[in-house]
Each structure stands twice: as structure tokens, then as C-alpha cells.
Amino acid sequence: MLKILLGLCLFLGLIVLWKIFCKIQINQHAQQFRIKRLTDLIKPDATSAQSLSSPKERVEEVEEYEQQLFDDVCQMFFERHLTERNLSQAIVVQEGILKKLPAKAQTRIRKLDLGEWSIYWTFYDQSLEYYVGRYGVFYTHIDRFGCEHKCEFKERPHRV
């Protein structure tokens, strides 16, 4: 009986160690993927000036609660008054918002000239843009009714 209990404990211990090993491997692969995405983002890209996608006819019906969710997340984003200017934190900001949005929401980070960049989230006809420019941080949100909402955090120009 004692041998069976010891064998069972040993078997459970091996399973726990295997799970821990798998979790560590998954986390390492996820971190490598994020680093690769960030290095790809920092490299200047010839396609960064292109539009996100060509307009396509949408046949799917959009649930009203999903549209409301997108608008609510955008409103919470505006209330945070986030002014992150560091491009290396763009993926963190992007993923933080994307987790809260409806599943079919899409996003893209664009690196522009002169150190400017933006994060753009879309959900059918709704959008949210977080733009970091030379003169400040700007938000633009198009809600489900087609109304545009803006927020600006301007920097004063440095005098020489």
C-alpha cells in the first residue's frame, strides 16, 4: 500500500514538473515573439504609409452590444489621460486596449517620420487612434453613430 502511495505521489510530482516546464517554455516563446514584433516595428517600413486596408463590403451583422463595448472601452481610454510617448511601450498600450475590445477588433502600430507614431484600433466603422507627434499626444475616436471625439495633450514648443 505504501509503495502505491509513493508511486502515486511521484507520478503527480512528475506531472506538476512537466506543467511548470511547459508554462516556462510558452512564456519564453511569447516573450521572444513580442521582442521580434517590437524590433520589426522599430525598423522603418516602406509600407507604413499605406492605408490599413481597402474598404470592403461588409455582409456580417454587428451586434449592438459589441459596438457599445468598443465605445465604452474608448471612453475609458480617454478618461485615463494616457500620454505615453515611448515607442517601446506601444505594444503594451496596444495589447492592453485590444484585450478589452470585441474579438473582431483589429489593430496596427504605424511608425512615421520624425519619431512620430500611432496605434490604430478598428471595429467595422468605429475606430480609435492614439497618435504621438512632435507637438503632443492626440486621441481620435469615431463612435458607432459616426461622431468624432478628440482629446489633445499638447506640448509647448521649446524656445531657443
C-alpha positions as CSV (number, residue, x, y, z in Angstrom):
1,M,0.0,0.0,0.0
2,L,2.9,2.4,0.9
3,K,4.5,1.6,-2.5
4,I,1.3,2.5,-4.3
5,L,1.0,5.9,-2.4
6,L,4.7,6.7,-3.1
7,G,4.3,5.8,-6.7
8,L,1.2,8.0,-7.0
9,C,2.9,10.9,-5.3
10,L,5.9,10.5,-7.6
11,F,3.6,10.4,-10.6
12,L,1.8,13.6,-9.5
13,G,5.1,15.3,-8.9
14,L,6.3,14.5,-12.4
15,I,3.1,15.9,-13.8
16,V,3.5,19.1,-11.8
17,L,7.1,19.5,-13.0
18,W,6.0,18.9,-16.6
19,K,3.3,21.6,-16.4
20,I,5.8,24.1,-14.9
21,F,8.3,23.3,-17.7
22,C,5.6,23.7,-20.4
23,K,4.5,27.1,-18.9
24,I,8.1,28.4,-18.8
25,Q,8.6,27.4,-22.4
26,I,5.4,29.1,-23.5
27,N,6.3,32.3,-21.7
28,Q,9.8,32.3,-23.3
29,H,8.3,31.8,-26.8
30,A,5.7,34.6,-26.1
31,Q,8.4,37.0,-24.9
32,Q,10.6,36.2,-28.0
33,F,7.6,36.9,-30.2
34,R,7.0,40.2,-28.5
35,I,10.6,41.2,-28.9
36,K,10.6,40.2,-32.6
37,R,7.4,42.3,-33.1
38,L,9.0,45.3,-31.4
39,T,12.2,45.1,-33.5
40,D,10.1,44.8,-36.7
41,L,8.1,47.8,-35.5
42,I,11.2,50.0,-34.8
43,K,12.7,49.3,-38.3
44,P,11.4,51.9,-40.8
45,D,8.9,50.2,-43.1
46,A,8.1,51.3,-46.6
47,T,4.5,50.1,-46.2
48,S,3.9,52.1,-43.0
49,A,2.4,55.0,-45.0
50,Q,-0.1,52.7,-46.8
51,S,-3.7,52.6,-45.6
52,L,-4.8,49.9,-43.2
53,S,-7.0,48.1,-45.7
54,S,-9.1,48.7,-48.7
55,P,-12.7,49.3,-47.9
56,K,-14.7,46.1,-48.3
57,E,-18.4,45.5,-48.3
58,R,-19.4,44.0,-45.0
59,V,-22.1,41.4,-45.1
60,E,-22.0,40.4,-41.4
61,E,-24.4,41.9,-38.9
62,V,-22.7,43.6,-36.0
63,E,-24.2,43.1,-32.5
64,E,-25.2,46.3,-30.8
65,Y,-23.5,45.3,-27.5
66,E,-20.2,44.8,-29.3
67,Q,-20.4,48.3,-30.8
68,Q,-21.3,49.6,-27.3
69,L,-18.4,47.8,-25.8
70,F,-16.0,49.4,-28.3
71,D,-17.3,52.8,-27.4
72,D,-17.2,52.2,-23.7
73,V,-13.6,51.0,-23.9
74,C,-12.7,54.1,-25.9
75,Q,-14.4,56.3,-23.3
76,M,-12.4,54.6,-20.5
77,F,-9.2,55.1,-22.6
78,F,-10.0,58.9,-22.9
79,E,-10.6,59.1,-19.2
80,R,-7.1,57.6,-18.4
81,H,-5.4,60.6,-20.0
82,L,-2.5,58.4,-21.1
83,T,0.4,60.3,-22.6
84,E,2.9,57.5,-23.2
85,R,5.5,58.9,-25.7
86,N,7.9,55.9,-25.7
87,L,7.6,53.8,-28.8
88,S,8.9,50.7,-26.9
89,Q,5.8,50.8,-24.8
90,A,3.5,50.9,-27.8
91,I,2.9,47.2,-27.8
92,V,1.9,47.2,-24.1
93,V,-0.6,50.0,-24.7
94,Q,-1.9,48.3,-27.9
95,E,-2.4,44.9,-26.1
96,G,-3.9,46.5,-23.0
97,I,-6.7,48.0,-25.0
98,L,-7.1,45.2,-27.5
99,K,-7.8,42.7,-24.7
100,K,-10.9,44.8,-23.7
101,L,-12.3,45.3,-27.2
102,P,-14.6,42.9,-29.1
103,A,-12.9,39.8,-30.6
104,K,-13.2,41.1,-34.2
105,A,-11.4,44.4,-33.4
106,Q,-8.2,44.9,-35.4
107,T,-5.2,47.0,-34.5
108,R,-2.0,48.3,-36.1
109,I,1.0,50.3,-35.0
110,R,2.4,52.8,-37.5
111,K,5.9,54.3,-37.3
112,L,6.0,57.7,-39.1
113,D,8.8,60.2,-39.8
114,L,10.4,62.4,-37.3
115,G,9.8,60.0,-34.4
116,E,6.1,60.2,-34.7
117,W,3.9,57.0,-34.3
118,S,0.4,55.9,-33.8
119,I,-1.7,53.0,-32.7
120,Y,-5.0,52.4,-34.6
121,W,-7.8,50.2,-33.4
122,T,-10.8,49.4,-35.7
123,F,-14.1,47.6,-35.3
124,Y,-16.1,47.8,-38.5
125,D,-17.0,51.5,-38.9
126,Q,-15.7,52.5,-35.4
127,S,-12.1,53.5,-34.7
128,L,-9.7,54.7,-32.1
129,E,-6.3,56.3,-32.8
130,Y,-3.6,57.2,-30.3
131,Y,-1.2,59.5,-32.1
132,V,2.2,60.6,-30.7
133,G,3.6,63.6,-32.6
134,R,6.1,66.3,-32.2
135,Y,3.7,68.6,-30.5
136,G,1.9,66.2,-28.2
137,V,-0.4,63.2,-27.8
138,F,-3.7,63.1,-29.6
139,Y,-6.7,60.7,-29.4
140,T,-9.4,60.4,-32.0
141,H,-12.4,58.2,-31.7
142,I,-15.2,57.6,-34.2
143,D,-18.2,56.1,-32.4
144,R,-21.0,53.8,-33.6
145,F,-23.1,56.8,-34.7
146,G,-20.2,58.3,-36.8
147,C,-19.5,61.1,-34.3
148,E,-15.8,62.1,-33.9
149,H,-14.4,62.6,-30.4
150,K,-10.9,64.2,-29.9
151,C,-8.6,64.7,-27.0
152,E,-5.3,66.6,-27.1
153,F,-2.3,66.8,-24.8
154,K,-0.2,69.5,-26.4
155,E,3.4,70.2,-25.5
156,R,4.7,73.8,-25.5
157,P,7.4,74.3,-28.2
158,H,10.8,74.8,-26.8
159,R,12.2,78.2,-27.5
160,V,15.8,78.6,-28.5
